[in-house]
Amino acid sequence: MHVDAIECIKLTRTFKSKKKIVRALDNVNLRVSRGELFGLLGPNGAGKTTLIKILTTLLLPTSGRAYVYGYDVEKDFKKIRPIINMVSGGETSGYGLLTVFENLWMFSQFYGMPNKVATETINKLLARLHIEHLSSRKVRALSTGERQKLNIIRGFMTAPKIVFLDEPTLGLDVETARLIRKFVREWLREDKERTVLLTTHYMMEADELCDRIAIIDQGKIIALGTPDELKKMVKTDVSLEMEIFPAIKLDWIKSIEGIAGFTASESNGKTNLKLVTVDDSVGGEVVSNIYKHGGKILALHKREPTLEDVFLKLTGRGLE
Amino acid sequence: MNTILLNLRAIRGRAYPRVIGLMREPSWIFWETVLPVLSIAAFIYVYRSLNAPAMYEGFVVLGGVMTTYWLNVLWSMAAQLYWEKETANLQLYLAAPMSKMSILAGMAIGAIVSTTLRACTILIIGIFIFHVNFVVTSPLLLILVFISTLVALYGMGMLFASLFLMWGREAWYLNNLLQEPVYFLSGQYFPVKALGAVIASAASIIPLTLGLDAMRQILFPESASWGFLSPWIELLILVLLGVFFIICAKYALDKVEYLGKVKGTLTMRWQ
């Protein structure tokens, strides 16, 4: 019988705070096939990490069910743990006084790896992530990027069937992030049974890496498909990016008909506006209103639709 | 994968940082040996000024040696899982396939090894400076009492580790609160019998109390009249305490893990 790598059925998780109940996941239905690199794209607080915690057996669902390789996360957690691993962005696990190798060896022991296998695997992965020269350096002396490479090795060295990557490139420099993405892709290609579930709020990362993406917002999956399928949702729309000087308030923009969504940020006295409109004429109306409110347009670009535009269109808000 | 082998490897893995830590941070030699010796010296000079029997000085040195283990249990066992949660290690331990008791056992074994080195240093310094003479009347009994004391003491540490994880930051206050009263109740620097039968019996829940009492009787035969119970009975109680604390630790850890999964309190909020 074929079993999906991950299956969630009406998965709901709530948290009680002092005054209110927060619904972190709301009736999530999801299937991830074996061999897939599946992305969860959404802003901070969307429920991505909560979903990962449930699937990695660290949190129980409030209602609904979740299965990893056919095992129930609630009842069969002991069968799930040997076949999974996880890595979070900005993770500071391990012990600073141990060396890189020692830290990795220690974690390998928690998965029962024999010494010889552990040593070979660690050395191989250190080389693949270009940090073999750091093997005997103490972890507390590592840079953020080096530390995250160590975390990635920790997550992949135990030969898991599924790896959960929670914002794995958060705060990393471009070069390190690229190397990690390349490593993840290659690791998947080596065995068709391997699966990765990745959460990110970097649309470019999701677009570049993932076979399929679920866009999640306020605990709900609001769109699901391949990156191309998702972008087709905004194919007929117009994606515009404007640089406005001086920075002006844009409250009035909501009242313009035909705006599917927009985000605005201020920097160096300028406003950077991204918007998705249903047709070209709407853009003209926005431009004339900008001038009316005392702003000048320094730059205007019409862009190819991105996953952020999909999110903008679906939620009316940006991903950041 | 063989479960026993998996857990033995996990114990070895978790014990490793504790043992290797000794070599990596030599500053412990000052903080964890010289300072306790100063405290021992204070008591010894008080006894000397009172013309107390020489064996009292031996009581103090032995108490000082065992204090090292108590401090280690408080700060490196009881508070450890809470600390592991703060550094995000805990969620990795929980998501790994080994028994979580292996983590506690690894912590305890690593701590015993590293603390024994400290304790031996204090013992040697104590013997050398204060000329304390120990007469081992029954080496086998001494070894059995010493091992049972450590098993029971670290079993209690394993139990505290789970409970302190549940109590969070308040655990730090609890640690401070427990430190001094236990010195007193366990008779670190005087025979516990001096506290009276009722208090001494109540204090026997702390493994150090009976362990110290039994070891004093074995090492200083002339102090037998100050013994609270026979060393063999104390050994039996210590074994029972060890079993009791370890079973309780397993139950508490399972309970804390379950509650953490329900409430979402086992992982860092930012992750």
Interface residues (C-beta under 8 A of the other chain):
Chain A: F15 T49 K53 T56 T57 L58 L59 L60 K78 R81 P82 I84 N85 M86 S88 E91 T92 S93 G94 Y95 L97 L98 E102 W105 M106 F107 S108 Q109 F110 Y111 G112 M113 K138 R154 D166
Chain B: M1 N2 L5 L6 R9 A10 R12 G13 R14 Y16 P17 I20 G21 R24 E25 T87 A88 N89 Q91 L92 Y93 L94 A95 A96 P97 M98 I103 K261 V262 G264 L266 T267 Q271
